[in-house]
Amino acid sequence: MVIEADPELCVGSGMCALTVPDLFDQSQDDGTVVVLRPVPADPELDDVRDAVRRCPSGALKLTD
Amino acid sequence: MNDMVCPITNGLPKVRERPLDPPAIFGQLRDDRPIAPMTFPDGARGWVVTSFAHARTILTDSRFSSQGSLKHLAFASELATELDIEKDLPPGQFEHMDPPEHTRFRKLLTGEFTLRRMKAMVPQIERIAAGRVAAMRAKGQSADLVRDFSVPMSAQVICELLGVPEDARGRFEELSFRALSLDVKAEESKAVLDAIVNLLIEVAMGKVAEPGDDLLTGLVTGGQLEPAELIGVTLLLLVAGHETSANMLSLGTYALLREPEQLAKLRADESLIDNAVEELLRYLTIVHIGVQRTPTEDVELAGVTLRAGETALIHLPSVNRDPERFPDPDRLDITRGAIGHLTFSHGIHQCLGQQLARQELKVGFTTLLREFPDLRLAVDPDEIPMRENMTIYGVHELPVAW
């Protein structure tokens, strides 16, 4: 599973960084999503799904 | 639609059966018709949304507009609780805009409100909270938490973020206190607003002469906003950031003092604070007028047709009490994982300052509980005056003793 993030859609709410700080951060310049590690470990997948669901602008996807 | 009775007429009902629960009618509506017809006080026909799932759907659907000119007053009132967005406020109120206009403003600011930056502000926020505790102690054994803690703390945090210089903070705090206690006629409301705008202009001019390392300097020197827009954006940050945090601090404390079991749990284990903050945000949902979205074309949803122009009011307090999403929703339970609530809304307009709010509430509640081990209400809980008439729900005053 791979995390895909679209900075164009991102509105910088910080929900992903709050939910899984090991995998997500925000750009210092415009606050948009920065994926620290695109391939999460299996035990992290549930948290990543939470982050995807909480993203207010639909900027995150978890794909096969 | 003619066969449907319209249960909410002349705007939202204000009377609550219990001060911390939304009016019971919204729960009944959710069971029967989660998207129900309503009429606004100006006579316009629209919809009230009470289910969590439909709220999320509408808030992320780009066929729904946030344009201020399409919104309506939510409460019938002679009071100046809601200002006319287009007539009374300077330009730059981007919560009432759609893309691409909204995007231009939001992208200018998102870098200033990242989780990382807000966490870096915690030492400053702690210093501010400690200052308020000292001021409360100086008064003796009792104080009004609203006037002596929440309002000045929240004002000082936003001053720190914006970069309002020390010599202007006293005036700023006084004006913000007046703005927050307004249940007066439109003229006084307008006068306070004008005074705040003038103070912001003065502070912004000061940043041209003497730039600092703060948000306002960034906006002034960035050159991306017209001067009037710059003042408008600053005003939006101020109003959105100050009135909300101040009321959450007071109302959250009130809720905890009313629920001794929950309070004891939090006192026994400070690590519950993150959960407690999310749960208080959900349970109290102080944006009790909800948020509005207007379909720009006919939209079919949940068996109804929302016609173009018929505004949907997402009733956030009852959306956050949807049992489908939060089991036993009317119970305050600081151990539940309430994150994912819609208190900060959802979609592209979700609260820009939410990570600041989280840090501020966390520091505020932790400081109060740590510094005042015997904090209690100084009057009967049912005597506390609630802000039923105000845009943001909360308490007008909160006499506490320790």
Interface residues (C-beta under 8 A of the other chain):
Chain A: V11 G12 S13 G14 A17 L18 T19 D25 Q26 S27 Q28 D29 D30 G31 T32 D50 R53 R54 P56 S57 G58
Chain B: L59 T60 R106 K107 L109 T110 G111 E112 F113 T114 L115 R116 M118 I339 G340 F344 S345 H346 G347 I348 H349 Q350 C351 L352 Q354 Q355 R358
